[in-house]
Amino acid sequence: MSGTVTVVDASRPTVSRGRPVSAVRTLPTTIVRPTTGGPWPLVVFAHGYNVGPATYAHLVDTIAAAGYVVAAPVFPLTNSAAGPLLDEDDLQQQPGDVRAVMAEVERRSARLDGLLGGRVNPDRVAVVGHSDGAETALGTGFDGPADQRLRAVVALAGSPIDNGAPLGRTVPLLVAQGDADTVNPPAEGDKLYATARPPRAYLRLLGAGHLAPVAEANRWRPVVEREVVDFLDLEVAGRVGARAALVGDGDVAGVSDLRLEL
């Protein structure tokens, strides 16, 4: 089941290239959730630069089908519809956007009506992101105020934050990286993994580039999707058998290998 909610953060303005364009930050957010049951853990999905949530629709749908409520916001100045306002420097504001989405989803779930009414477990949350969205996820999990509800971060084709300094707190982290990525080269994934404390996992995608493993039908996408769900099942939902599934699904001859420290 899916729908759209609009999250408005009135505490911060939207500023493109030093020019204010709005007194608030407006975040149209796609919600995808299981059809029945719940409450389910919440996953906020952060898109990459100059694209939007639709690019990752298959991954988002797969996560939701595995028993999660997924909230995928459109960031104001880094999405593909931003036009002349497109500003990659707005990335620094996006962890705040993720927190605003988390708060609004929790509020709507607590109201017990509508698409989200009673469907979200606010004590079990993860952030998943790709490329600049991965850095957004990392910023949410490891910078700013600590949030005990945040059980996992997944960084797909991301780069280290804080100039590669060791991450200052322990949050379970899954890194996925294509070894033929020319946008965020594999050395970036290596460095990112090295900054984290266990529990941590590193899915290396053999021969994969930057966007294809998460956005196109190919040999890598099923592995990425299974590993993301397995990691969420292990660290967020606490499901029986998730560790064995994570290990079994991560090593695929000619496609991927997995490094794991739990």
PyRosetta script that sets phi, psi and omega in degrees:
from pyrosetta import init, pose_from_sequence

init()
pose = pose_from_sequence("MSGTVTVVDASRPTVSRGRPVSAVRTLPTTIVRPTTGGPWPLVVFAHGYNVGPATYAHLVDTIAAAGYVVAAPVFPLTNSAAGPLLDEDDLQQQPGDVRAVMAEVERRSARLDGLLGGRVNPDRVAVVGHSDGAETALGTGFDGPADQRLRAVVALAGSPIDNGAPLGRTVPLLVAQGDADTVNPPAEGDKLYATARPPRAYLRLLGAGHLAPVAEANRWRPVVEREVVDFLDLEVAGRVGARAALVGDGDVAGVSDLRLEL")
pose.set_psi(1, 139.2)
pose.set_omega(1, -176.7)
pose.set_phi(2, -141.5)
pose.set_psi(2, 163.7)
pose.set_omega(2, 178.0)
pose.set_phi(3, -173.3)
pose.set_psi(3, -174.6)
pose.set_omega(3, -179.1)
pose.set_phi(4, -132.0)
pose.set_psi(4, 136.1)
pose.set_omega(4, 171.8)
pose.set_phi(5, -123.7)
pose.set_psi(5, 153.8)
pose.set_omega(5, 177.4)
pose.set_phi(6, -109.7)
pose.set_psi(6, 120.4)
pose.set_omega(6, 178.4)
pose.set_phi(7, -100.4)
pose.set_psi(7, 128.9)
pose.set_omega(7, 178.0)
pose.set_phi(8, -120.1)
pose.set_psi(8, 119.6)
pose.set_omega(8, 176.3)
pose.set_phi(9, -101.1)
pose.set_psi(9, 104.1)
pose.set_omega(9, -177.2)
pose.set_phi(10, -82.5)
pose.set_psi(10, -1.8)
pose.set_omega(10, -177.0)
pose.set_phi(11, -85.1)
pose.set_psi(11, -12.7)
pose.set_omega(11, -176.2)
pose.set_phi(12, -138.3)
pose.set_psi(12, 142.4)
pose.set_omega(12, 177.0)
pose.set_phi(13, -85.0)
pose.set_psi(13, 168.6)
pose.set_omega(13, 171.3)
pose.set_phi(14, -103.5)
pose.set_psi(14, 122.0)
pose.set_omega(14, -174.6)
pose.set_phi(15, -129.5)
pose.set_psi(15, 117.5)
pose.set_omega(15, 179.7)
pose.set_phi(16, -106.5)
pose.set_psi(16, 119.6)
pose.set_omega(16, 177.8)
pose.set_phi(17, 52.3)
pose.set_psi(17, 40.4)
pose.set_omega(17, 177.9)
pose.set_phi(18, 85.0)
pose.set_psi(18, -1.5)
pose.set_omega(18, -177.1)
pose.set_phi(19, -110.8)
pose.set_psi(19, 121.3)
pose.set_omega(19, 177.4)
pose.set_phi(20, -63.2)
pose.set_psi(20, 132.7)
pose.set_omega(20, 177.8)
pose.set_phi(21, -118.3)
pose.set_psi(21, -14.7)
pose.set_omega(21, 176.6)
pose.set_phi(22, -160.6)
pose.set_psi(22, 149.2)
pose.set_omega(22, 177.7)
pose.set_phi(23, -78.8)
pose.set_psi(23, -9.5)
pose.set_omega(23, -178.2)
pose.set_phi(24, -131.9)
pose.set_psi(24, 172.8)
pose.set_omega(24, 172.3)
pose.set_phi(25, -113.3)
pose.set_psi(25, 119.0)
pose.set_omega(25, -176.4)
pose.set_phi(26, -106.0)
pose.set_psi(26, 127.3)
pose.set_omega(26, -171.9)
pose.set_phi(27, -127.6)
pose.set_psi(27, 88.7)
pose.set_omega(27, 171.6)
pose.set_phi(28, -61.3)
pose.set_psi(28, 128.6)
pose.set_omega(28, -170.4)
pose.set_phi(29, -129.2)
pose.set_psi(29, 121.1)
pose.set_omega(29, 174.4)
pose.set_phi(30, -78.1)
pose.set_psi(30, 130.9)
pose.set_omega(30, 176.5)
pose.set_phi(31, -112.4)
pose.set_psi(31, 127.7)
pose.set_omega(31, 173.3)
pose.set_phi(32, -127.5)
pose.set_psi(32, 130.0)
pose.set_omega(32, -177.1)
pose.set_phi(33, -143.3)
pose.set_psi(33, 161.5)
pose.set_omega(33, 172.4)
pose.set_phi(34, -58.1)
pose.set_psi(34, 151.1)
pose.set_omega(34, -175.4)
pose.set_phi(35, -68.1)
pose.set_psi(35, -37.4)
pose.set_omega(35, -176.9)
pose.set_phi(36, -133.2)
pose.set_psi(36, 168.5)
pose.set_omega(36, 174.5)
pose.set_phi(37, 84.6)
pose.set_psi(37, -161.9)
pose.set_omega(37, -176.6)
pose.set_phi(38, 107.1)
pose.set_psi(38, 177.6)
pose.set_omega(38, 3.6)
pose.set_phi(39, -70.1)
pose.set_psi(39, 147.6)
pose.set_omega(39, -177.4)
pose.set_phi(40, -109.4)
pose.set_psi(40, 153.8)
pose.set_omega(40, 170.9)
pose.set_phi(41, -59.8)
pose.set_psi(41, 155.8)
pose.set_omega(41, -179.4)
pose.set_phi(42, -104.8)
pose.set_psi(42, 133.8)
pose.set_omega(42, 172.0)
pose.set_phi(43, -121.1)
pose.set_psi(43, 122.3)
pose.set_omega(43, 172.0)
pose.set_phi(44, -96.3)
pose.set_psi(44, 127.5)
pose.set_omega(44, -178.4)
pose.set_phi(45, -106.6)
pose.set_psi(45, 127.9)
pose.set_omega(45, -177.8)
pose.set_phi(46, -108.7)
pose.set_psi(46, 119.1)
pose.set_omega(46, -178.5)
pose.set_phi(47, -76.7)
pose.set_psi(47, 164.6)
pose.set_omega(47, 178.6)
pose.set_phi(48, -84.7)
pose.set_psi(48, -173.6)
pose.set_omega(48, -175.1)
pose.set_phi(49, -75.7)
pose.set_psi(49, 132.6)
pose.set_omega(49, 174.4)
pose.set_phi(50, 63.2)
pose.set_psi(50, 29.2)
pose.set_omega(50, 169.6)
pose.set_phi(51, -135.0)
pose.set_psi(51, -159.4)
pose.set_omega(51, 177.8)
pose.set_phi(52, -157.9)
pose.set_psi(52, -179.6)
pose.set_omega(52, -177.6)
pose.set_phi(53, -57.5)
pose.set_psi(53, -30.2)
pose.set_omega(53, -177.6)
pose.set_phi(54, -60.4)
pose.set_psi(54, -29.4)
pose.set_omega(54, 178.4)
pose.set_phi(55, -59.0)
pose.set_psi(55, -29.2)
pose.set_omega(55, -174.0)
pose.set_phi(56, -109.3)
pose.set_psi(56, 22.8)
pose.set_omega(56, -171.9)
pose.set_phi(57, -57.6)
pose.set_psi(57, -40.5)
pose.set_omega(57, -177.9)
pose.set_phi(58, -64.7)
pose.set_psi(58, -43.3)
pose.set_omega(58, 177.8)
pose.set_phi(59, -64.3)
pose.set_psi(59, -45.1)
pose.set_omega(59, 179.4)
pose.set_phi(60, -60.2)
pose.set_psi(60, -46.1)
pose.set_omega(60, 179.8)
pose.set_phi(61, -63.3)
pose.set_psi(61, -37.5)
pose.set_omega(61, 179.7)
pose.set_phi(62, -65.1)
pose.set_psi(62, -42.8)
pose.set_omega(62, 178.4)
pose.set_phi(63, -63.2)
pose.set_psi(63, -45.4)
pose.set_omega(63, -179.3)
pose.set_phi(64, -63.0)
pose.set_psi(64, -41.1)
pose.set_omega(64, -178.8)
pose.set_phi(65, -64.9)
pose.set_psi(65, -22.0)
pose.set_omega(65, 179.2)
pose.set_phi(66, -83.5)
pose.set_psi(66, -0.1)
pose.set_omega(66, 175.3)
pose.set_phi(67, 107.4)
pose.set_psi(67, 41.5)
pose.set_omega(67, 178.9)
pose.set_phi(68, -136.2)
pose.set_psi(68, 147.2)
pose.set_omega(68, 166.6)
pose.set_phi(69, -87.3)
pose.set_psi(69, 122.5)
pose.set_omega(69, -179.2)
pose.set_phi(70, -109.7)
pose.set_psi(70, 127.8)
pose.set_omega(70, 175.4)
pose.set_phi(71, -114.6)
pose.set_psi(71, 119.1)
pose.set_omega(71, -175.1)
pose.set_phi(72, -121.1)
pose.set_psi(72, 95.3)
pose.set_omega(72, -178.3)
pose.set_phi(73, -77.3)
pose.set_psi(73, 155.1)
pose.set_omega(73, 168.3)
pose.set_phi(74, -95.1)
pose.set_psi(74, 116.0)
pose.set_omega(74, -179.7)
pose.set_phi(75, -74.5)
pose.set_psi(75, 141.4)
pose.set_omega(75, -168.0)
pose.set_phi(76, -60.6)
pose.set_psi(76, -37.7)
pose.set_omega(76, -168.8)
pose.set_phi(77, -121.0)
pose.set_psi(77, 3.6)
pose.set_omega(77, 179.0)
pose.set_phi(78, -120.9)
pose.set_psi(78, 11.1)
pose.set_omega(78, 179.6)
pose.set_phi(79, -93.2)
pose.set_psi(79, 164.2)
pose.set_omega(79, -173.0)
pose.set_phi(80, -69.3)
pose.set_psi(80, -12.3)
pose.set_omega(80, 178.6)
pose.set_phi(81, -98.7)
pose.set_psi(81, 6.0)
pose.set_omega(81, -175.8)
pose.set_phi(82, -71.9)
pose.set_psi(82, -20.3)
pose.set_omega(82, 177.0)
pose.set_phi(83, 59.7)
pose.set_psi(83, -133.3)
pose.set_omega(83, -177.3)
pose.set_phi(84, -67.5)
pose.set_psi(84, -12.2)
pose.set_omega(84, 177.7)
pose.set_phi(85, -84.2)
pose.set_psi(85, -6.1)
pose.set_omega(85, -177.6)
pose.set_phi(86, -52.5)
pose.set_psi(86, 126.0)
pose.set_omega(86, -173.9)
pose.set_phi(87, -150.3)
pose.set_psi(87, 103.2)
pose.set_omega(87, -177.6)
pose.set_phi(88, -65.8)
pose.set_psi(88, -22.9)
pose.set_omega(88, 178.7)
pose.set_phi(89, -65.1)
pose.set_psi(89, -15.9)
pose.set_omega(89, 178.1)
pose.set_phi(90, -69.6)
pose.set_psi(90, -8.1)
pose.set_omega(90, 176.2)
pose.set_phi(91, -50.1)
pose.set_psi(91, -35.8)
pose.set_omega(91, -178.2)
pose.set_phi(92, -64.6)
pose.set_psi(92, -20.6)
pose.set_omega(92, 178.2)
pose.set_phi(93, -86.9)
pose.set_psi(93, -14.5)
pose.set_omega(93, -169.6)
pose.set_phi(94, -71.4)
pose.set_psi(94, -32.0)
pose.set_omega(94, 172.0)
pose.set_phi(95, -58.0)
pose.set_psi(95, -36.0)
pose.set_omega(95, 174.1)
pose.set_phi(96, -64.8)
pose.set_psi(96, -35.0)
pose.set_omega(96, 175.4)
pose.set_phi(97, -63.3)
pose.set_psi(97, -43.3)
pose.set_omega(97, 178.8)
pose.set_phi(98, -60.4)
pose.set_psi(98, -43.4)
pose.set_omega(98, 179.9)
pose.set_phi(99, -64.8)
pose.set_psi(99, -37.0)
pose.set_omega(99, 177.5)
pose.set_phi(100, -64.4)
pose.set_psi(100, -40.2)
pose.set_omega(100, 177.6)
pose.set_phi(101, -64.6)
pose.set_psi(101, -44.7)
pose.set_omega(101, 178.4)
pose.set_phi(102, -56.8)
pose.set_psi(102, -45.5)
pose.set_omega(102, -178.2)
pose.set_phi(103, -64.8)
pose.set_psi(103, -40.7)
pose.set_omega(103, -178.6)
pose.set_phi(104, -70.6)
pose.set_psi(104, -39.0)
pose.set_omega(104, 176.5)
pose.set_phi(105, -62.2)
pose.set_psi(105, -44.4)
pose.set_omega(105, 178.3)
pose.set_phi(106, -60.9)
pose.set_psi(106, -42.6)
pose.set_omega(106, -179.7)
pose.set_phi(107, -63.1)
pose.set_psi(107, -43.9)
pose.set_omega(107, -178.4)
pose.set_phi(108, -68.8)
pose.set_psi(108, -35.1)
pose.set_omega(108, 177.1)
pose.set_phi(109, -65.6)
pose.set_psi(109, -41.2)
pose.set_omega(109, -178.2)
pose.set_phi(110, -66.2)
pose.set_psi(110, -22.1)
pose.set_omega(110, 179.0)
pose.set_phi(111, -73.0)
pose.set_psi(111, -15.3)
pose.set_omega(111, 174.9)
pose.set_phi(112, 62.4)
pose.set_psi(112, 31.6)
pose.set_omega(112, 173.0)
pose.set_phi(113, -146.8)
pose.set_psi(113, 168.2)
pose.set_omega(113, 178.5)
pose.set_phi(114, 73.7)
pose.set_psi(114, -167.8)
pose.set_omega(114, -174.7)
pose.set_phi(115, -58.9)
pose.set_psi(115, -34.5)
pose.set_omega(115, -173.9)
pose.set_phi(116, -104.0)
pose.set_psi(116, -4.0)
pose.set_omega(116, -173.6)
pose.set_phi(117, -55.2)
pose.set_psi(117, 114.4)
pose.set_omega(117, 176.7)
pose.set_phi(118, 69.3)
pose.set_psi(118, 11.4)
pose.set_omega(118, -172.9)
pose.set_phi(119, -97.4)
pose.set_psi(119, -10.6)
pose.set_omega(119, -170.4)
pose.set_phi(120, -114.7)
pose.set_psi(120, 132.8)
pose.set_omega(120, 170.4)
pose.set_phi(121, -91.6)
pose.set_psi(121, 104.0)
pose.set_omega(121, -172.7)
pose.set_phi(122, -72.6)
pose.set_psi(122, -8.2)
pose.set_omega(122, 179.6)
pose.set_phi(123, -91.6)
pose.set_psi(123, -0.2)
pose.set_omega(123, 179.7)
pose.set_phi(124, -132.6)
pose.set_psi(124, 100.3)
pose.set_omega(124, -172.3)
pose.set_phi(125, -133.0)
pose.set_psi(125, 145.4)
pose.set_omega(125, 172.8)
pose.set_phi(126, -137.5)
pose.set_psi(126, 158.6)
pose.set_omega(126, 173.4)
pose.set_phi(127, -124.1)
pose.set_psi(127, 127.7)
pose.set_omega(127, 178.4)
pose.set_phi(128, -118.7)
pose.set_psi(128, 136.1)
pose.set_omega(128, 178.6)
pose.set_phi(129, -150.4)
pose.set_psi(129, 157.6)
pose.set_omega(129, 178.9)
pose.set_phi(130, -120.1)
pose.set_psi(130, 133.5)
pose.set_omega(130, 175.0)
pose.set_phi(131, 60.2)
pose.set_psi(131, -120.8)
pose.set_omega(131, 175.1)
pose.set_phi(132, -60.5)
pose.set_psi(132, -29.0)
pose.set_omega(132, 175.2)
pose.set_phi(133, -67.5)
pose.set_psi(133, -30.7)
pose.set_omega(133, 174.3)
pose.set_phi(134, -64.9)
pose.set_psi(134, -40.9)
pose.set_omega(134, 177.5)
pose.set_phi(135, -67.2)
pose.set_psi(135, -33.6)
pose.set_omega(135, 173.4)
pose.set_phi(136, -62.0)
pose.set_psi(136, -45.4)
pose.set_omega(136, 178.6)
pose.set_phi(137, -61.9)
pose.set_psi(137, -42.7)
pose.set_omega(137, 178.2)
pose.set_phi(138, -63.5)
pose.set_psi(138, -42.5)
pose.set_omega(138, 177.7)
pose.set_phi(139, -62.5)
pose.set_psi(139, -36.8)
pose.set_omega(139, 177.7)
pose.set_phi(140, -66.0)
pose.set_psi(140, -42.3)
pose.set_omega(140, -174.8)
pose.set_phi(141, -81.1)
pose.set_psi(141, -33.2)
pose.set_omega(141, -168.0)
pose.set_phi(142, -118.4)
pose.set_psi(142, -13.7)
pose.set_omega(142, 175.4)
pose.set_phi(143, -114.3)
pose.set_psi(143, 164.4)
pose.set_omega(143, 177.5)
pose.set_phi(144, 71.8)
pose.set_psi(144, -163.2)
pose.set_omega(144, -175.6)
pose.set_phi(145, -66.0)
pose.set_psi(145, 137.1)
pose.set_omega(145, 176.0)
pose.set_phi(146, -71.4)
pose.set_psi(146, 144.8)
pose.set_omega(146, -178.9)
pose.set_phi(147, -133.4)
pose.set_psi(147, 109.8)
pose.set_omega(147, -176.2)
pose.set_phi(148, -66.1)
pose.set_psi(148, -16.2)
pose.set_omega(148, 178.7)
pose.set_phi(149, -75.0)
pose.set_psi(149, -21.8)
pose.set_omega(149, -176.0)
pose.set_phi(150, -79.0)
pose.set_psi(150, 110.4)
pose.set_omega(150, -172.4)
pose.set_phi(151, -98.0)
pose.set_psi(151, -16.3)
pose.set_omega(151, -177.0)
pose.set_phi(152, -164.4)
pose.set_psi(152, 152.3)
pose.set_omega(152, 172.5)
pose.set_phi(153, -127.1)
pose.set_psi(153, 136.1)
pose.set_omega(153, 175.9)
pose.set_phi(154, -120.6)
pose.set_psi(154, 121.0)
pose.set_omega(154, -178.4)
pose.set_phi(155, -114.0)
pose.set_psi(155, 109.0)
pose.set_omega(155, -179.0)
pose.set_phi(156, -100.3)
pose.set_psi(156, 115.3)
pose.set_omega(156, 179.1)
pose.set_phi(157, 55.4)
pose.set_psi(157, 47.8)
pose.set_omega(157, -178.7)
pose.set_phi(158, -102.4)
pose.set_psi(158, -178.7)
pose.set_omega(158, 177.1)
pose.set_phi(159, -127.6)
pose.set_psi(159, 158.3)
pose.set_omega(159, 177.2)
pose.set_phi(160, -61.6)
pose.set_psi(160, 152.2)
pose.set_omega(160, 174.4)
pose.set_phi(161, -106.3)
pose.set_psi(161, 169.9)
pose.set_omega(161, 177.7)
pose.set_phi(162, 53.0)
pose.set_psi(162, 42.3)
pose.set_omega(162, 177.6)
pose.set_phi(163, 56.8)
pose.set_psi(163, 28.9)
pose.set_omega(163, 175.7)
pose.set_phi(164, 78.8)
pose.set_psi(164, 15.0)
pose.set_omega(164, 176.4)
pose.set_phi(165, -67.8)
pose.set_psi(165, 152.6)
pose.set_omega(165, 177.0)
pose.set_phi(166, -54.9)
pose.set_psi(166, 137.3)
pose.set_omega(166, -179.7)
pose.set_phi(167, -65.5)
pose.set_psi(167, 133.1)
pose.set_omega(167, -166.0)
pose.set_phi(168, -81.4)
pose.set_psi(168, -5.5)
pose.set_omega(168, 177.3)
pose.set_phi(169, -143.5)
pose.set_psi(169, 165.7)
pose.set_omega(169, -176.6)
pose.set_phi(170, -99.0)
pose.set_psi(170, 112.6)
pose.set_omega(170, 171.1)
pose.set_phi(171, -133.6)
pose.set_psi(171, 129.0)
pose.set_omega(171, 178.7)
pose.set_phi(172, -52.0)
pose.set_psi(172, 131.4)
pose.set_omega(172, -172.8)
pose.set_phi(173, -130.3)
pose.set_psi(173, 129.4)
pose.set_omega(173, 169.0)
pose.set_phi(174, -109.9)
pose.set_psi(174, 124.3)
pose.set_omega(174, 174.4)
pose.set_phi(175, -107.9)
pose.set_psi(175, 131.5)
pose.set_omega(175, 172.9)
pose.set_phi(176, -123.1)
pose.set_psi(176, 132.6)
pose.set_omega(176, -171.8)
pose.set_phi(177, -147.2)
pose.set_psi(177, 127.6)
pose.set_omega(177, 172.5)
pose.set_phi(178, -78.2)
pose.set_psi(178, 135.2)
pose.set_omega(178, -177.5)
pose.set_phi(179, -84.5)
pose.set_psi(179, 3.6)
pose.set_omega(179, 172.0)
pose.set_phi(180, -119.1)
pose.set_psi(180, 22.6)
pose.set_omega(180, -180.0)
pose.set_phi(181, -74.6)
pose.set_psi(181, 122.2)
pose.set_omega(181, 178.7)
pose.set_phi(182, -100.8)
pose.set_psi(182, -4.3)
pose.set_omega(182, 177.0)
pose.set_phi(183, -89.0)
pose.set_psi(183, -58.1)
pose.set_omega(183, 168.8)
pose.set_phi(184, -113.9)
pose.set_psi(184, 95.8)
pose.set_omega(184, -173.0)
pose.set_phi(185, -60.2)
pose.set_psi(185, 160.1)
pose.set_omega(185, -176.4)
pose.set_phi(186, -57.3)
pose.set_psi(186, -27.4)
pose.set_omega(186, 177.0)
pose.set_phi(187, -60.6)
pose.set_psi(187, -28.8)
pose.set_omega(187, 178.1)
pose.set_phi(188, -67.4)
pose.set_psi(188, -42.8)
pose.set_omega(188, 176.2)
pose.set_phi(189, -63.6)
pose.set_psi(189, -39.4)
pose.set_omega(189, 177.7)
pose.set_phi(190, -59.8)
pose.set_psi(190, -46.9)
pose.set_omega(190, -178.4)
pose.set_phi(191, -65.7)
pose.set_psi(191, -40.1)
pose.set_omega(191, 179.9)
pose.set_phi(192, -61.6)
pose.set_psi(192, -47.5)
pose.set_omega(192, 179.2)
pose.set_phi(193, -59.3)
pose.set_psi(193, -38.5)
pose.set_omega(193, -177.8)
pose.set_phi(194, -67.9)
pose.set_psi(194, -23.3)
pose.set_omega(194, -179.1)
pose.set_phi(195, -77.5)
pose.set_psi(195, -15.3)
pose.set_omega(195, -171.2)
pose.set_phi(196, -96.1)
pose.set_psi(196, 152.6)
pose.set_omega(196, 171.2)
pose.set_phi(197, -93.2)
pose.set_psi(197, 154.5)
pose.set_omega(197, 171.6)
pose.set_phi(198, -61.2)
pose.set_psi(198, 149.7)
pose.set_omega(198, 4.4)
pose.set_phi(199, -77.3)
pose.set_psi(199, 134.4)
pose.set_omega(199, -179.9)
pose.set_phi(200, -148.9)
pose.set_psi(200, 152.7)
pose.set_omega(200, 179.4)
pose.set_phi(201, -142.3)
pose.set_psi(201, 146.9)
pose.set_omega(201, -178.1)
pose.set_phi(202, -131.8)
pose.set_psi(202, 110.6)
pose.set_omega(202, 177.1)
pose.set_phi(203, -97.7)
pose.set_psi(203, 112.5)
pose.set_omega(203, 179.5)
pose.set_phi(204, -100.3)
pose.set_psi(204, 127.9)
pose.set_omega(204, -175.3)
pose.set_phi(205, -103.4)
pose.set_psi(205, 113.9)
pose.set_omega(205, -169.4)
pose.set_phi(206, -78.0)
pose.set_psi(206, 117.1)
pose.set_omega(206, 179.9)
pose.set_phi(207, 81.8)
pose.set_psi(207, 5.5)
pose.set_omega(207, -174.7)
pose.set_phi(208, -88.8)
pose.set_psi(208, 146.8)
pose.set_omega(208, 174.7)
pose.set_phi(209, -91.4)
pose.set_psi(209, -147.3)
pose.set_omega(209, -168.9)
pose.set_phi(210, -89.9)
pose.set_psi(210, -57.2)
pose.set_omega(210, -172.7)
pose.set_phi(211, -97.7)
pose.set_psi(211, -32.5)
pose.set_omega(211, -172.7)
pose.set_phi(212, -53.4)
pose.set_psi(212, -41.0)
pose.set_omega(212, -175.9)
pose.set_phi(213, -64.8)
pose.set_psi(213, -17.5)
pose.set_omega(213, -179.7)
pose.set_phi(214, -114.4)
pose.set_psi(214, -7.5)
pose.set_omega(214, -172.2)
pose.set_phi(215, -126.8)
pose.set_psi(215, -6.5)
pose.set_omega(215, -176.4)
pose.set_phi(216, -131.9)
pose.set_psi(216, 154.9)
pose.set_omega(216, 176.4)
pose.set_phi(217, -77.4)
pose.set_psi(217, 111.7)
pose.set_omega(217, -178.8)
pose.set_phi(218, -158.6)
pose.set_psi(218, -174.6)
pose.set_omega(218, -175.3)
pose.set_phi(219, -72.0)
pose.set_psi(219, -19.5)
pose.set_omega(219, -177.6)
pose.set_phi(220, -86.2)
pose.set_psi(220, -34.1)
pose.set_omega(220, -171.7)
pose.set_phi(221, -58.7)
pose.set_psi(221, -44.7)
pose.set_omega(221, 178.9)
pose.set_phi(222, -61.3)
pose.set_psi(222, -35.5)
pose.set_omega(222, 179.0)
pose.set_phi(223, -67.1)
pose.set_psi(223, -46.4)
pose.set_omega(223, 178.0)
pose.set_phi(224, -57.4)
pose.set_psi(224, -48.1)
pose.set_omega(224, -176.8)
pose.set_phi(225, -63.8)
pose.set_psi(225, -42.2)
pose.set_omega(225, 178.6)
pose.set_phi(226, -64.0)
pose.set_psi(226, -43.1)
pose.set_omega(226, -177.9)
pose.set_phi(227, -67.6)
pose.set_psi(227, -39.1)
pose.set_omega(227, 176.4)
pose.set_phi(228, -60.8)
pose.set_psi(228, -47.9)
pose.set_omega(228, 179.9)
pose.set_phi(229, -64.5)
pose.set_psi(229, -43.2)
pose.set_omega(229, 179.2)
pose.set_phi(230, -59.4)
pose.set_psi(230, -43.1)
pose.set_omega(230, -178.6)
pose.set_phi(231, -66.5)
pose.set_psi(231, -41.9)
pose.set_omega(231, 176.2)
pose.set_phi(232, -64.0)
pose.set_psi(232, -42.0)
pose.set_omega(232, 178.2)
pose.set_phi(233, -59.7)
pose.set_psi(233, -38.5)
pose.set_omega(233, -178.6)
pose.set_phi(234, -73.0)
pose.set_psi(234, -51.6)
pose.set_omega(234, -168.3)
pose.set_phi(235, -93.9)
pose.set_psi(235, -24.1)
pose.set_omega(235, -176.2)
pose.set_phi(236, -104.7)
pose.set_psi(236, -54.2)
pose.set_omega(236, -176.4)
pose.set_phi(237, -86.8)
pose.set_psi(237, -20.4)
pose.set_omega(237, -179.6)
pose.set_phi(238, 64.1)
pose.set_psi(238, 42.5)
pose.set_omega(238, -175.1)
pose.set_phi(239, -85.4)
pose.set_psi(239, 141.5)
pose.set_omega(239, -179.7)
pose.set_phi(240, -62.2)
pose.set_psi(240, 135.1)
pose.set_omega(240, 177.7)
pose.set_phi(241, 86.1)
pose.set_psi(241, -0.9)
pose.set_omega(241, -174.9)
pose.set_phi(242, -68.3)
pose.set_psi(242, -36.7)
pose.set_omega(242, -179.9)
pose.set_phi(243, -65.2)
pose.set_psi(243, -44.9)
pose.set_omega(243, 178.9)
pose.set_phi(244, -62.2)
pose.set_psi(244, -38.7)
pose.set_omega(244, 178.3)
pose.set_phi(245, -65.9)
pose.set_psi(245, -40.9)
pose.set_omega(245, 179.4)
pose.set_phi(246, -59.5)
pose.set_psi(246, -46.4)
pose.set_omega(246, 179.8)
pose.set_phi(247, -66.7)
pose.set_psi(247, -45.6)
pose.set_omega(247, -176.5)
pose.set_phi(248, -67.7)
pose.set_psi(248, -34.7)
pose.set_omega(248, -176.5)
pose.set_phi(249, -83.7)
pose.set_psi(249, -16.5)
pose.set_omega(249, -171.7)
pose.set_phi(250, -85.0)
pose.set_psi(250, -27.3)
pose.set_omega(250, -179.5)
pose.set_phi(251, -102.0)
pose.set_psi(251, 103.5)
pose.set_omega(251, -179.6)
pose.set_phi(252, -124.8)
pose.set_psi(252, 118.7)
pose.set_omega(252, -174.6)
pose.set_phi(253, -53.2)
pose.set_psi(253, 125.0)
pose.set_omega(253, 177.7)
pose.set_phi(254, 78.2)
pose.set_psi(254, -1.6)
pose.set_omega(254, -176.1)
pose.set_phi(255, -121.2)
pose.set_psi(255, -46.7)
pose.set_omega(255, -173.0)
pose.set_phi(256, -158.5)
pose.set_psi(256, 158.1)
pose.set_omega(256, 166.6)
pose.set_phi(257, -138.6)
pose.set_psi(257, 158.7)
pose.set_omega(257, -171.8)
pose.set_phi(258, -127.2)
pose.set_psi(258, 132.7)
pose.set_omega(258, 170.1)
pose.set_phi(259, -111.3)
pose.set_psi(259, 136.0)
pose.set_omega(259, -169.9)
pose.set_phi(260, -142.2)
pose.set_psi(260, 130.9)
pose.set_omega(260, 172.4)
pose.set_phi(261, -134.9)
pose.set_psi(261, 104.7)
pose.set_omega(261, -176.8)
pose.set_phi(262, -115.4)
pose.dump_pdb("model.pdb")
